[in-house]
Amino acid sequence: QQQQQQQQQQQRGKHFAQVPQSQWSTQSNPRCTQLGYGGSSCSTPCCSVPHHGTNYPLNSQNAVIGNAMGEYKELYLYGVSSVDDGGLSGEDAYRAVCRRAAVGNGDDEEDDTRPKCVSDWAGTDYNPLTNNCNTFTSTVLKCVFGLSDDKPDLGVSDLVTVDCPEERRSGGGSGAGDGDGGELVDMCLVP
């Protein structure tokens, strides 16, 4: 039924399907990653991209940004990525978006040799109209997972169509290439 609903939404021009609350409100097994972006006074790349690692329960109303109202939470299905089958995880998405920052991979230095993934996502980069949490969501959907960046009618806070950076994909994986070949893609690849 859920797959049929998603197909109907896509036929109407939307590339997502709303997941009924009855289907996700009982999912308390902590296996999800929650990403977010909000404004703050910090100026280093990704300093304003809090995330709950892989232990976030789907039915939680806690949010990574302070102004989100968890009691009004809605979920939308855009696609499926199975890590077991070589797909990307939420942590991979975080590393792809925050590739210019030290993100706990043993490297304490920023990697500014890679192009920005739309923004540096510093707190001081935040703009309520042009670089906000909805722009961040669009970036993750389109530039990391290769999905549609369409979202449900969010008004003036969702006016930006993101342009993904061009990168060279190495021959066999989802990581960035070393510049000596590989397909050019408009995506933010996982470092």
C-alpha positions, 0 to 999 in steps of 0.5 A, spaced: 500 500 500 505 504 501 509 503 495 502 504 491 501 511 494 508 513 493 507 511 485 501 515 485 504 521 488 510 521 483 504 520 477 501 527 480 508 530 479 511 529 487 517 525 488 515 523 495 509 520 499 507 522 506 508 516 511 501 516 515 503 517 523 500 510 524 506 507 521 511 511 524 509 513 531 510 506 534 517 505 531 521 506 537 527 501 535 533 506 535 536 505 528 535 512 524 540 518 523 537 525 524 540 531 520 539 538 521 541 545 520 540 552 523 543 558 524 548 560 530 554 564 531 559 559 529 563 560 523 567 553 521 564 548 516 558 544 519 559 547 526 551 548 525 549 541 523 547 537 529 545 530 528 543 524 532 547 518 530 544 511 528 541 511 534 535 516 533 528 512 534 523 514 528 518 516 533 522 521 537 519 528 537 526 530 539 529 535 533 536 537 532 534 544 531 531 548 537 526 551 533 523 545 530 516 543 533 516 535 534 509 534 536 507 537 529 512 532 526 511 529 519 515 524 515 515 523 507 518 517 503 523 519 498 526 512 496 530 507 500 537 506 501 540 499 504 547 500 507 547 492 506 546 493 499 552 498 498 547 504 499 548 510 503 547 511 510 545 517 514 552 518 517 554 517 510 550 523 508 553 527 514 560 526 511 558 528 504 555 534 506 560 536 511 566 534 507 570 540 508 570 539 516 573 535 520 567 530 522 570 524 526 574 520 521 581 521 525 582 527 521 582 534 525 583 538 519 578 541 514 578 538 507 578 545 503 580 541 497 573 539 495 568 543 493 562 545 498 556 541 498 552 547 496 554 551 503 559 550 508 553 549 513 556 554 518 552 557 523 553 564 520 552 562 513 544 561 515 539 565 511 532 564 513 530 565 506 536 562 502 540 558 506 536 554 511 534 547 514 530 546 508 535 548 503 539 543 507 534 538 506 534 539 499 541 538 498 541 532 502 536 529 498 538 531 491 546 532 492 547 526 496 542 521 495 540 523 488 533 524 489 528 529 488 528 535 492 521 537 492 518 538 498 511 539 501 508 546 500 513 550 505 512 557 503 517 562 503 522 558 507 523 553 501 524 558 495 531 555 493 533 550 488 540 547 489 545 546 484 550 540 486 557 541 485 560 537 479 565 531 482 569 526 479 566 519 481 572 513 482 570 507 477 567 503 482 564 506 489 561 512 491 567 515 494 570 521 490 575 520 485 582 522 485 582 526 479 585 521 474 578 518 471 571 516 472 565 519 471 563 526 472 557 527 476 553 533 479 553 530 487 556 531 493 560 524 494 562 521 500 569 522 502 
